[in-house]
Amino acid sequence: MPTLRWAVPDPPPPDTQVYVMASRFEIRSRGDVLRFFLKSLSAWRQVRSAPGALGASLIAQPSKRTFYTLSWWVNRDALYSYARTEPHRGIMTALRSTMRSSAFTFWEAPADRLPIPWEEAHRHLADQARAGARAERT
């Protein structure tokens, strides 16, 4: 499945910072993959017009039961406002039982680096996983 991308026509000034979020979702069963994907498309439509959203991308790997999201925002409050707004809020609740695991990571980046490359998002997610594994061992 291709990576879904979009960009906002009026990007922020290059001398500002943006708030970035990357996530990884692993679905419990193959039977839940289609449901997760269809719900994620609804959230995708919402983020395209969400106040403060600067861009987003989705990688769907249905055969691996894994989905990745990457989004960038004018600030943390804009992201959290989106997450608390319907339909995203209801989607999170409805899909919680389908998750085998999920991971989220956040960081700031210069606006002139948009769009954030997927390689960077995967690196941040891997760093987060390593930090979590170290914390569990101690």
Buried (B, 14 or more C-beta within 10 A) or exposed (E): EEEBEEEBEEBBEEEEEBBBBBBBBBBBEEEBBEEBBEBBEEBBEBBEEBEBBBBBBBBBEBEEBBBBBBBBBBBEEBBBBBBEEEEBEEBBEEBEEBBEEBBEBBBEBEBEEBBBEBEBBBEBBEEBBEEEEEEEEE
